[in-house]
Amino acid sequence: MYLIFLEALGAGLILVLIVWWTMFTGRPKDRIDPALEDESEAHASEN
């Protein structure tokens, strides 16, 4: 019984770590994708 509980706890911990890793790591906020930057300039010039 305890083994099943430990496996479930371990799987939950791994899930939480994966979600945390994907939420809080990635591209820095000061770096913008050039493709997105070009689109925003195109929309700004249309108005």
N, CA, C and O atoms as a Tripos MOL2 file, in Angstrom:
@<TRIPOS>MOLECULE
protein
  188   187    47     0     0
PROTEIN
NO_CHARGES

@<TRIPOS>ATOM
      1 N           0.8270   -1.1980    0.0000 N.3       1 MET1
      2 CA          0.0000    0.0000    0.0000 C.3       1 MET1
      3 C           0.8720    1.2630    0.0000 C.2       1 MET1
      4 O           0.6120    2.2210   -0.7290 O.2       1 MET1
      5 N           1.9110    1.2330    0.8380 N.am      2 TYR2
      6 CA          2.7970    2.3950    0.9050 C.3       2 TYR2
      7 C           3.5630    2.6020   -0.3930 C.2       2 TYR2
      8 O           3.8620    3.7330   -0.7760 O.2       2 TYR2
      9 N           3.8780    1.5020   -1.0620 N.am      3 LEU3
     10 CA          4.6030    1.5970   -2.3190 C.3       3 LEU3
     11 C           3.7640    2.3160   -3.3800 C.2       3 LEU3
     12 O           4.2900    3.1280   -4.1420 O.2       3 LEU3
     13 N           2.4890    2.0250   -3.4290 N.am      4 ILE4
     14 CA          1.5890    2.6940   -4.3750 C.3       4 ILE4
     15 C           1.4940    4.1820   -4.0400 C.2       4 ILE4
     16 O           1.5070    5.0270   -4.9350 O.2       4 ILE4
     17 N           1.3990    4.4940   -2.7610 N.am      5 PHE5
     18 CA          1.3470    5.8880   -2.3310 C.3       5 PHE5
     19 C           2.6310    6.6330   -2.7120 C.2       5 PHE5
     20 O           2.5680    7.7650   -3.1930 O.2       5 PHE5
     21 N           3.7820    6.0110   -2.5030 N.am      6 LEU6
     22 CA          5.0480    6.6410   -2.8590 C.3       6 LEU6
     23 C           5.1750    6.8430   -4.3650 C.2       6 LEU6
     24 O           5.6890    7.8700   -4.8100 O.2       6 LEU6
     25 N           4.7110    5.8750   -5.1550 N.am      7 GLU7
     26 CA          4.7490    6.0260   -6.6070 C.3       7 GLU7
     27 C           3.8460    7.1740   -7.0630 C.2       7 GLU7
     28 O           4.2360    7.9620   -7.9230 O.2       7 GLU7
     29 N           2.6630    7.2710   -6.5000 N.am      8 ALA8
     30 CA          1.7450    8.3570   -6.8460 C.3       8 ALA8
     31 C           2.3160    9.7070   -6.4200 C.2       8 ALA8
     32 O           2.1880   10.6950   -7.1440 O.2       8 ALA8
     33 N           2.9370    9.7470   -5.2580 N.am      9 LEU9
     34 CA          3.5580   10.9820   -4.7840 C.3       9 LEU9
     35 C           4.7120   11.3940   -5.6970 C.2       9 LEU9
     36 O           4.8530   12.5710   -6.0290 O.2       9 LEU9
     37 N           5.5220   10.4450   -6.0940 N.am     10 GLY10
     38 CA          6.6300   10.7260   -7.0070 C.3      10 GLY10
     39 C           6.1470   11.2110   -8.3610 C.2      10 GLY10
     40 O           6.7030   12.1530   -8.9250 O.2      10 GLY10
     41 N           5.1100   10.5660   -8.8830 N.am     11 ALA11
     42 CA          4.5620   10.9920  -10.1750 C.3      11 ALA11
     43 C           3.9740   12.3960  -10.0730 C.2      11 ALA11
     44 O           4.1420   13.1980  -10.9920 O.2      11 ALA11
     45 N           3.2990   12.7030   -8.9930 N.am     12 GLY12
     46 CA          2.7490   14.0440   -8.8010 C.3      12 GLY12
     47 C           3.8410   15.0830   -8.6890 C.2      12 GLY12
     48 O           3.7150   16.1840   -9.2230 O.2      12 GLY12
     49 N           4.9190   14.7380   -7.9920 N.am     13 LEU13
     50 CA          6.0400   15.6610   -7.8620 C.3      13 LEU13
     51 C           6.6940   15.9220   -9.2200 C.2      13 LEU13
     52 O           7.0220   17.0640   -9.5430 O.2      13 LEU13
     53 N           6.8800   14.8820  -10.0010 N.am     14 ILE14
     54 CA          7.4470   15.0530  -11.3490 C.3      14 ILE14
     55 C           6.5310   15.9250  -12.2010 C.2      14 ILE14
     56 O           7.0160   16.7860  -12.9350 O.2      14 ILE14
     57 N           5.2290   15.7220  -12.1190 N.am     15 LEU15
     58 CA          4.2760   16.5300  -12.8780 C.3      15 LEU15
     59 C           4.3760   17.9990  -12.4850 C.2      15 LEU15
     60 O           4.4050   18.8760  -13.3490 O.2      15 LEU15
     61 N           4.4290   18.2650  -11.1910 N.am     16 VAL16
     62 CA          4.5340   19.6490  -10.7160 C.3      16 VAL16
     63 C           5.8430   20.2810  -11.1910 C.2      16 VAL16
     64 O           5.8520   21.4420  -11.5990 O.2      16 VAL16
     65 N           6.9330   19.5420  -11.1440 N.am     17 LEU17
     66 CA          8.2180   20.0740  -11.5950 C.3      17 LEU17
     67 C           8.2030   20.3760  -13.0930 C.2      17 LEU17
     68 O           8.7530   21.3910  -13.5200 O.2      17 LEU17
     69 N           7.5870   19.5160  -13.8880 N.am     18 ILE18
     70 CA          7.5070   19.7590  -15.3330 C.3      18 ILE18
     71 C           6.6780   21.0060  -15.6200 C.2      18 ILE18
     72 O           7.0690   21.8300  -16.4470 O.2      18 ILE18
     73 N           5.5500   21.1520  -14.9550 N.am     19 VAL19
     74 CA          4.7030   22.3310  -15.1580 C.3      19 VAL19
     75 C           5.4420   23.5900  -14.7240 C.2      19 VAL19
     76 O           5.3990   24.6010  -15.4240 O.2      19 VAL19
     77 N           6.1230   23.5430  -13.5730 N.am     20 TRP20
     78 CA          6.8710   24.7060  -13.0930 C.3      20 TRP20
     79 C           7.9740   25.0660  -14.0780 C.2      20 TRP20
     80 O           8.1910   26.2430  -14.3680 O.2      20 TRP20
     81 N           8.6630   24.0660  -14.5880 N.am     21 TRP21
     82 CA          9.7760   24.3100  -15.5070 C.3      21 TRP21
     83 C           9.2710   24.9780  -16.7880 C.2      21 TRP21
     84 O           9.8980   25.9130  -17.2850 O.2      21 TRP21
     85 N           8.1500   24.5080  -17.3190 N.am     22 THR22
     86 CA          7.6450   25.0780  -18.5700 C.3      22 THR22
     87 C           7.0330   26.4580  -18.3690 C.2      22 THR22
     88 O           7.0150   27.2560  -19.3060 O.2      22 THR22
     89 N           6.5380   26.7580  -17.1910 N.am     23 MET23
     90 CA          5.9370   28.0680  -16.9510 C.3      23 MET23
     91 C           6.9800   29.1560  -16.7350 C.2      23 MET23
     92 O           6.8170   30.2770  -17.2170 O.2      23 MET23
     93 N           8.0400   28.8360  -16.0220 N.am     24 PHE24
     94 CA          8.9500   29.8790  -15.5650 C.3      24 PHE24
     95 C          10.3070   29.8810  -16.2570 C.2      24 PHE24
     96 O          11.1880   30.6440  -15.8620 O.2      24 PHE24
     97 N          10.5000   29.0630  -17.2620 N.am     25 THR25
     98 CA         11.7280   29.1220  -18.0450 C.3      25 THR25
     99 C          11.3470   29.3170  -19.4950 C.2      25 THR25
    100 O          10.2680   28.9030  -19.9200 O.2      25 THR25
    101 N          12.2090   29.9340  -20.2440 N.am     26 GLY26
    102 CA         11.9320   30.1620  -21.6540 C.3      26 GLY26
    103 C          12.6370   31.4090  -22.1260 C.2      26 GLY26
    104 O          13.6540   31.8180  -21.5660 O.2      26 GLY26
    105 N          12.0920   32.0010  -23.1500 N.am     27 ARG27
    106 CA         12.6920   33.1890  -23.7510 C.3      27 ARG27
    107 C          12.6240   34.3700  -22.7830 C.2      27 ARG27
    108 O          11.5830   34.6030  -22.1700 O.2      27 ARG27
    109 N          13.7180   35.1150  -22.6390 N.am     28 PRO28
    110 CA         13.6820   36.3170  -21.8010 C.3      28 PRO28
    111 C          12.6830   37.3440  -22.3440 C.2      28 PRO28
    112 O          12.4250   37.3900  -23.5470 O.2      28 PRO28
    113 N          12.1380   38.1450  -21.4720 N.am     29 LYS29
    114 CA         11.1030   39.0920  -21.8750 C.3      29 LYS29
    115 C          11.6260   40.1740  -22.8110 C.2      29 LYS29
    116 O          10.8530   40.7450  -23.5800 O.2      29 LYS29
    117 N          12.9310   40.4690  -22.7620 N.am     30 ASP30
    118 CA         13.4620   41.5190  -23.6250 C.3      30 ASP30
    119 C          13.7310   41.0220  -25.0480 C.2      30 ASP30
    120 O          14.0350   41.8240  -25.9310 O.2      30 ASP30
    121 N          13.6240   39.7250  -25.2790 N.am     31 ARG31
    122 CA         13.8200   39.1880  -26.6320 C.3      31 ARG31
    123 C          12.4610   38.9560  -27.2720 C.2      31 ARG31
    124 O          11.6320   38.2220  -26.7330 O.2      31 ARG31
    125 N          12.2350   39.5760  -28.4090 N.am     32 ILE32
    126 CA         10.9810   39.4350  -29.1340 C.3      32 ILE32
    127 C          11.2820   38.7280  -30.4500 C.2      32 ILE32
    128 O          12.2880   39.0160  -31.0990 O.2      32 ILE32
    129 N          10.4210   37.8120  -30.8390 N.am     33 ASP33
    130 CA         10.5860   37.0940  -32.0960 C.3      33 ASP33
    131 C          10.5000   38.0990  -33.2480 C.2      33 ASP33
    132 O           9.5260   38.8500  -33.3160 O.2      33 ASP33
    133 N          11.4780   38.1420  -34.1540 N.am     34 PRO34
    134 CA         11.4390   39.1080  -35.2600 C.3      34 PRO34
    135 C          10.1790   38.9990  -36.1150 C.2      34 PRO34
    136 O           9.7000   40.0110  -36.6270 O.2      34 PRO34
    137 N           9.6400   37.8090  -36.2780 N.am     35 ALA35
    138 CA          8.4160   37.6470  -37.0640 C.3      35 ALA35
    139 C           7.2540   38.3720  -36.3940 C.2      35 ALA35
    140 O           6.4500   39.0140  -37.0690 O.2      35 ALA35
    141 N           7.1630   38.2720  -35.0830 N.am     36 LEU36
    142 CA          6.0910   38.9660  -34.3680 C.3      36 LEU36
    143 C           6.3010   40.4760  -34.4080 C.2      36 LEU36
    144 O           5.3360   41.2360  -34.4900 O.2      36 LEU36
    145 N           7.5450   40.9090  -34.3510 N.am     37 GLU37
    146 CA          7.8470   42.3350  -34.4030 C.3      37 GLU37
    147 C           7.4260   42.9300  -35.7490 C.2      37 GLU37
    148 O           6.8680   44.0260  -35.7950 O.2      37 GLU37
    149 N           7.6940   42.2050  -36.8490 N.am     38 ASP38
    150 CA          7.2980   42.6740  -38.1780 C.3      38 ASP38
    151 C           5.7820   42.7820  -38.2990 C.2      38 ASP38
    152 O           5.2750   43.7280  -38.9000 O.2      38 ASP38
    153 N           5.0580   41.8210  -37.7340 N.am     39 GLU39
    154 CA          3.5970   41.8640  -37.7880 C.3      39 GLU39
    155 C           3.0560   43.0660  -37.0300 C.2      39 GLU39
    156 O           2.1190   43.7180  -37.4910 O.2      39 GLU39
    157 N           3.6380   43.3670  -35.8680 N.am     40 SER40
    158 CA          3.1380   44.4930  -35.0790 C.3      40 SER40
    159 C           3.4090   45.8120  -35.7980 C.2      40 SER40
    160 O           2.5930   46.7310  -35.7190 O.2      40 SER40
    161 N           4.5340   45.9210  -36.4960 N.am     41 GLU41
    162 CA          4.8230   47.1330  -37.2630 C.3      41 GLU41
    163 C           3.8520   47.2750  -38.4360 C.2      41 GLU41
    164 O           3.4330   48.3840  -38.7670 O.2      41 GLU41
    165 N           3.4950   46.1570  -39.0620 N.am     42 ALA42
    166 CA          2.5670   46.1920  -40.1910 C.3      42 ALA42
    167 C           1.1910   46.6440  -39.7360 C.2      42 ALA42
    168 O           0.5320   47.4230  -40.4250 O.2      42 ALA42
    169 N           0.7510   46.1600  -38.5780 N.am     43 HIS43
    170 CA         -0.5590   46.5720  -38.0570 C.3      43 HIS43
    171 C          -0.5380   48.0470  -37.6410 C.2      43 HIS43
    172 O          -1.5380   48.7450  -37.8050 O.2      43 HIS43
    173 N           0.5610   48.5140  -37.1180 N.am     44 ALA44
    174 CA          0.6590   49.9030  -36.6880 C.3      44 ALA44
    175 C           0.6290   50.8520  -37.8930 C.2      44 ALA44
    176 O           0.0700   51.9450  -37.8020 O.2      44 ALA44
    177 N           1.2220   50.4480  -39.0080 N.am     45 SER45
    178 CA          1.2440   51.3200  -40.1790 C.3      45 SER45
    179 C          -0.0980   51.3400  -40.8980 C.2      45 SER45
    180 O          -0.3790   52.2790  -41.6420 O.2      45 SER45
    181 N          -0.9410   50.3110  -40.6900 N.am     46 GLU46
    182 CA         -2.2650   50.2780  -41.3190 C.3      46 GLU46
    183 C          -3.1960   51.2850  -40.6750 C.2      46 GLU46
    184 O          -4.0700   51.8290  -41.3490 O.2      46 GLU46
    185 N          -3.0320   51.5440  -39.4050 N.am     47 ASN47
    186 CA         -3.9530   52.4510  -38.6870 C.3      47 ASN47
    187 C          -3.5910   53.8440  -38.9590 C.2      47 ASN47
    188 O          -4.2380   54.7600  -38.4530 O.2      47 ASN47
@<TRIPOS>BOND
     1     1     2 1
     2     2     3 1
     3     3     4 2
     4     3     5 am
     5     5     6 1
     6     6     7 1
     7     7     8 2
     8     7     9 am
     9     9    10 1
    10    10    11 1
    11    11    12 2
    12    11    13 am
    13    13    14 1
    14    14    15 1
    15    15    16 2
    16    15    17 am
    17    17    18 1
    18    18    19 1
    19    19    20 2
    20    19    21 am
    21    21    22 1
    22    22    23 1
    23    23    24 2
    24    23    25 am
    25    25    26 1
    26    26    27 1
    27    27    28 2
    28    27    29 am
    29    29    30 1
    30    30    31 1
    31    31    32 2
    32    31    33 am
    33    33    34 1
    34    34    35 1
    35    35    36 2
    36    35    37 am
    37    37    38 1
    38    38    39 1
    39    39    40 2
    40    39    41 am
    41    41    42 1
    42    42    43 1
    43    43    44 2
    44    43    45 am
    45    45    46 1
    46    46    47 1
    47    47    48 2
    48    47    49 am
    49    49    50 1
    50    50    51 1
    51    51    52 2
    52    51    53 am
    53    53    54 1
    54    54    55 1
    55    55    56 2
    56    55    57 am
    57    57    58 1
    58    58    59 1
    59    59    60 2
    60    59    61 am
    61    61    62 1
    62    62    63 1
    63    63    64 2
    64    63    65 am
    65    65    66 1
    66    66    67 1
    67    67    68 2
    68    67    69 am
    69    69    70 1
    70    70    71 1
    71    71    72 2
    72    71    73 am
    73    73    74 1
    74    74    75 1
    75    75    76 2
    76    75    77 am
    77    77    78 1
    78    78    79 1
    79    79    80 2
    80    79    81 am
    81    81    82 1
    82    82    83 1
    83    83    84 2
    84    83    85 am
    85    85    86 1
    86    86    87 1
    87    87    88 2
    88    87    89 am
    89    89    90 1
    90    90    91 1
    91    91    92 2
    92    91    93 am
    93    93    94 1
    94    94    95 1
    95    95    96 2
    96    95    97 am
    97    97    98 1
    98    98    99 1
    99    99   100 2
   100    99   101 am
   101   101   102 1
   102   102   103 1
   103   103   104 2
   104   103   105 am
   105   105   106 1
   106   106   107 1
   107   107   108 2
   108   107   109 am
   109   109   110 1
   110   110   111 1
   111   111   112 2
   112   111   113 am
   113   113   114 1
   114   114   115 1
   115   115   116 2
   116   115   117 am
   117   117   118 1
   118   118   119 1
   119   119   120 2
   120   119   121 am
   121   121   122 1
   122   122   123 1
   123   123   124 2
   124   123   125 am
   125   125   126 1
   126   126   127 1
   127   127   128 2
   128   127   129 am
   129   129   130 1
   130   130   131 1
   131   131   132 2
   132   131   133 am
   133   133   134 1
   134   134   135 1
   135   135   136 2
   136   135   137 am
   137   137   138 1
   138   138   139 1
   139   139   140 2
   140   139   141 am
   141   141   142 1
   142   142   143 1
   143   143   144 2
   144   143   145 am
   145   145   146 1
   146   146   147 1
   147   147   148 2
   148   147   149 am
   149   149   150 1
   150   150   151 1
   151   151   152 2
   152   151   153 am
   153   153   154 1
   154   154   155 1
   155   155   156 2
   156   155   157 am
   157   157   158 1
   158   158   159 1
   159   159   160 2
   160   159   161 am
   161   161   162 1
   162   162   163 1
   163   163   164 2
   164   163   165 am
   165   165   166 1
   166   166   167 1
   167   167   168 2
   168   167   169 am
   169   169   170 1
   170   170   171 1
   171   171   172 2
   172   171   173 am
   173   173   174 1
   174   174   175 1
   175   175   176 2
   176   175   177 am
   177   177   178 1
   178   178   179 1
   179   179   180 2
   180   179   181 am
   181   181   182 1
   182   182   183 1
   183   183   184 2
   184   183   185 am
   185   185   186 1
   186   186   187 1
   187   187   188 2
@<TRIPOS>SUBSTRUCTURE
     1 MET1         2 RESIDUE 1 A MET
     2 TYR2         6 RESIDUE 1 A TYR
     3 LEU3        10 RESIDUE 1 A LEU
     4 ILE4        14 RESIDUE 1 A ILE
     5 PHE5        18 RESIDUE 1 A PHE
     6 LEU6        22 RESIDUE 1 A LEU
     7 GLU7        26 RESIDUE 1 A GLU
     8 ALA8        30 RESIDUE 1 A ALA
     9 LEU9        34 RESIDUE 1 A LEU
    10 GLY10       38 RESIDUE 1 A GLY
    11 ALA11       42 RESIDUE 1 A ALA
    12 GLY12       46 RESIDUE 1 A GLY
    13 LEU13       50 RESIDUE 1 A LEU
    14 ILE14       54 RESIDUE 1 A ILE
    15 LEU15       58 RESIDUE 1 A LEU
    16 VAL16       62 RESIDUE 1 A VAL
    17 LEU17       66 RESIDUE 1 A LEU
    18 ILE18       70 RESIDUE 1 A ILE
    19 VAL19       74 RESIDUE 1 A VAL
    20 TRP20       78 RESIDUE 1 A TRP
    21 TRP21       82 RESIDUE 1 A TRP
    22 THR22       86 RESIDUE 1 A THR
    23 MET23       90 RESIDUE 1 A MET
    24 PHE24       94 RESIDUE 1 A PHE
    25 THR25       98 RESIDUE 1 A THR
    26 GLY26      102 RESIDUE 1 A GLY
    27 ARG27      106 RESIDUE 1 A ARG
    28 PRO28      110 RESIDUE 1 A PRO
    29 LYS29      114 RESIDUE 1 A LYS
    30 ASP30      118 RESIDUE 1 A ASP
    31 ARG31      122 RESIDUE 1 A ARG
    32 ILE32      126 RESIDUE 1 A ILE
    33 ASP33      130 RESIDUE 1 A ASP
    34 PRO34      134 RESIDUE 1 A PRO
    35 ALA35      138 RESIDUE 1 A ALA
    36 LEU36      142 RESIDUE 1 A LEU
    37 GLU37      146 RESIDUE 1 A GLU
    38 ASP38      150 RESIDUE 1 A ASP
    39 GLU39      154 RESIDUE 1 A GLU
    40 SER40      158 RESIDUE 1 A SER
    41 GLU41      162 RESIDUE 1 A GLU
    42 ALA42      166 RESIDUE 1 A ALA
    43 HIS43      170 RESIDUE 1 A HIS
    44 ALA44      174 RESIDUE 1 A ALA
    45 SER45      178 RESIDUE 1 A SER
    46 GLU46      182 RESIDUE 1 A GLU
    47 ASN47      186 RESIDUE 1 A ASN
